[in-house]
Amino acid sequence: MAEYTLLIILFAPFLGALGLIFVSNRQVSLVRGIAAGSAFVSLAASVYLFYAYDSVKGGYQFIQRIEWSRQLGISLHLGVDGIGTPLVLASGILLFAGIFVSWHIKDRMKEFYIWILILAAATIGVFMSLDLFFLYFFYEMSVIPMYLLLGMWGSHTKKYLEMTDPEGLKQRDSVGFIFNFGANSKEYAAMKLVLFLSAFAVAALMGILLIYKFSGLNTFDILILREKAHFSGPLATLIWLLIFFGFASIAPIWPLHSWSPVGHAAAPAATSMLHAGVLMKLGHFSIIRVAFEILPETTRELMPSAAVLCIFSIIYGGLVAYYAKDTKYVIGYSSSSHMGYVFLGMAALDYISLSGAVIYMFAHAMATGMLFAMAGWVYDQTHTRDIPSLGGLSNRMPFISAAFVIGCMASIGMPGTVNFIAEVMIIVGSWNKYPFQVVVAVLGIVLTMAYLFKMMRGLFYGSMAEKYSHSHDAVAVVDRMPLLIMITVSISFGIFPGHLYSVVRSGVDPLIARITKVVPVAELPMNSPQASSHTMPVPVPGEAIAKVTSR
Amino acid sequence: MTFSLTLSASDLLLLLPELFLTLWLCVVLAVDFSFKRIVQEQLAYLTILGVIITLACLAWFDMTGITGTLFGKMFVVDRMAIFFKVMILLATILVILLSIDYVHRFSLFRGEYYFLVAMSALGMMFMASANDLLSLFVTLEFATFGFYVLVSYLRDDMASNEAGLKFFILGVFAAGLLAYGISLVYGETGKLVFSDMSGANPTTGLVIGFLLIFAALGFKIGAVPFHSWIPDTYHGAPTPVTAFLSIAPKVAAFAILLRLFLVALATFKPAWALLIVAASILSMTYGNIVAIAQRNIKRLLAYSGIAQVGNVLIGLAAGTKMGTDSILFYLLTYLFANLGAFAVIMAISNSVGSDEIDDYRGLNRRSPFLAFAMLIFLLSLAGVPPLAGFIGKLYIFVAAIKEGLYILITVGLVNIVVSMYYYLIVVKKMYINEPLDSSPIKTTGPLRAVIYVGLAGTLVIGIYPQPFLDWAVAATLMFSNLIGPAASLTPPVTPFGG
């Protein structure tokens, strides 16, 4: 049973979606039951996966390999390492929480759950793919559900509603050119998201095809390519750039970020949660899985330039978030700002900082998931996301406002939440290499405090407008549970990060060792095939640190 | 050149599917004439029965490996011909199912309609087996002949008449080019059979001759710059005929193109590869960009079809065994998605009475099933995983990148994104916009059957393509000698040949 864990995690949501097709929309409790049930199966299996993953042994575990196409050299090759495992867990948690956050959706609930299950399953598929083809397959598969989720259950932004005349048809519906939708409509957001992501995804696909051709191995298998394929010179640079920017667009790194906040603002709460929580991490993860694994030398040469971009991500995202007036824009830009920290952690190519980056992805998934869930709740109650017009909601929603404070604390990185550990690791790990960026990153934390406190005050404190006096708090168990789950996870890993750290570390160590060609400092698993097969004899720890940092 | 007109029993066996279908057509016609009271639906199912028996016969050929040539190599039965014939007959069955409700719109000659559809299918089966220039000309004209009538079958509809006229004039023009090209090629080489020409010298006359033949075939597949008839003809023709026209003649013409370029012109590959690359880039780009501006779903699919042909030509430009496999596979995926999409179009047009994209508003509320099916078909055409179209596109790109066609692949990839836009516009209408009239849409049995077949094909091939890939690979074993430079690096573990 245990060896099928990955298949259960991956296919439970797919089967749930398939089952929902045959259920009528009128059987509300059955629809909810199937969605929640399949998400629960997936979550339970991913919790099992997280604790059953052997961090001493390291490497890829729970491997499944099913021949898929002989002619093309594709197999459904699944496996997780220390980097994929926490992300699979985060997807499982957010999917389960997302099902409950959207518990009260009235319009076409069945379809909503179908698409959200497919979206989550596809992202989970990316996190466990060991085959370039399937990595792309699941990656691209996660984009289309986003289109429908945004378009069907999303909301226009405030400006759009003001702009549109009562008839509104001329502005909204034209087959013509893309911008005819009106730049604040949900259609525009959905279309922009899909076209943006697809355009960069095909760049990544070109990189994958070039890897396929020039490896000469006729296989898409990452484990084989990693051992046997060698790329150098301009070709390696080209492939690396295609892969990096192809996947960094979803991350989203600074000049390629514009689709993301627009998408967040238009999306329903559960979709925003999955979007910010896990979909954006597909970018970092795919860069780690493809560029870091297959092109280690090029990564060493080119990754420093990504460190330059992450400054812009952090500062630009933070400043826009500070001046934004729409709750979801604030959280959306804060997400794209925070993703800059992950890039910083990745760019330093250091054991500590990359581990920090991976933990940050996990931590950010929880924190942003909470914030989006609560922004969604506030929007459902007040039908506005405009911060200046809101205020004083803590009287009406004590639970939500308390949870919101915790979410903001987690997002800022208060000690006691897992975000704190991740931030400290990123900052400490990359200090030697990029002191300037680290200073910027620390300033970014201050900026994060500024805009999150500003939003918190704007929403929950101060005086409340009369028209919101009928808004309700989250009282029912199904409404509180998703928030409580995310808060519990965030805080418990913040206090007991041991297992999370050792799992992540077991994935990061061989990777960084490969890239920097130095054996990891601490807790080198002697029996790990990954670590021992392509590294030098074990040096004294101090020497290793010196090598890592002085490279 | 000599060939005996006496047919032995084994020769007759090779011709069995075509002979049977010919006889069956006579039966269909006779039944239509003799029984005044026959309901046209029964006639449709009678035709389908004949086509299914023919398919079974072809399946038997494929499984037992019955192959051979006839009439001094004019007519060849190999596994590739069988693959193409199966696709053509599959399309025929689906198109006849599509027609059952539509035929009521014809004022006259309802019975002959099925006869003409099946007759065109017969012509295209011969096309798939054509192996020399004479049979190329004869079969091509035979196949097109039926379509000239079918396109203008709506006698009272001006658009249909216009479509028929346009198709006829340009078709006859293409036939003229073809005949002239054939005469030039024959004059230069003295050979008619494709496989005998491979050693010919590239004289000017020969080059012009082949260019003319390519132009005529380009007209059939609707590649730019020979596409001008496509939008108006697709728009005006009766929708089931459009559906038939959008897949079957392209499939048959690709059979001939493969034999022509990879057998007769194998030695001139560097020269014609450029020609194909140019046609491919033009078709993809033009088709996708113009499709953005379409407001009629049939015209949209017409332009998207031009772009799809551009995609298929990438596989031809690769010019390898793998390129051929990818063409066969891609056409198979295209068949299911495209005919499925036309089935949805007909279901909507039956109850809404229009093919405008604006009338697809809120289809998800009016008929979730139709909207879902259309979503799947359009996304498959766009090439989104896990649908068949994605695997088809990827297979073509892999075949092309092995030959180093980087620019072509880049254009193809960019075009995927462009095409996604207009497919998603239709999805937006169906899913996001609210319906103007929210009465539910009913679908009839035959249309439903076609949609189910299309869905099954699109999803099954997308999720588990291995048997279909194996079938395509086995069908093109005759091209095993066409191994490109990159392919020779193949380790023995993953053979191309399958």
Interface residues (C-beta under 8 A of the other chain):
Chain A: E67 W68 S69 R70 Q71 L72 G73 R108 E111 F133 Y136 F137 F138 E140 M141 V143 I144 Y147 L148 G151 M152 D173 V175 G176 F177 I178 K186 E187 A190 M191 V194 L195 S198 A199 V202 A203 L205 M206 L209 L210 Y212 K213 G216 L217 N218 T219
Chain B: I292 A293 Q294 R295 M322 D325 I357 D358 N364 P368 L379 V384 P385 P386 F390 L394 Y395 F397 V398 I401 K402 G404 I409 T410 L413 V414 I416 V417 M420 Y421 L424 I425 V427 K428 K429 Y431 I432 N433 Y464 P465 Q466 L469 D470 V473 A486 L489 T490 P491 T494 P495 F496 G498
